[in-house]
Amino acid sequence: MLVLVVALLGSLMGCGPSCRSSCERLYGDGEDECNINVPDYEGAEGANRLVIECEQECDGAMTNTGPVGTYDPNANTDTTVGIANEKQAALWMDCVQATSCDNVKKGFCQPHY
């Protein structure tokens, strides 16, 4: 029985959003993707660059430990926000996956790179 529980938990751990899937949701133009446009990143090549840079920033944060602190990805802000550690990155990824693209485009789930 214990082996079954451990196997089930192990399979569930890899099911959440990743840096890549979150960045693709922000900048991709496919179904259920937000297609956020950024000056100097036009077209498919620009969107691809945005995904790569976003993923690098997120992956970098995932290598750091630390508290959530005052970071709130659900805040709608015009202030530039960054993610500094794995706890903040996890909150950001969950926000990007759970928030409508309309709200993301209104400023929720910062940062947008």
Secondary structure, DSSP 8 states (H G I E B T S, - for coil): -HHHHHHHHHHHHTTS--HHHHHHHHH--STT------TT--HHHHHHHHHHHHHHHHHHHHT-----TT--TT---SS-----SHHHHHHHHHHHHHS-HHHHHTT-S----
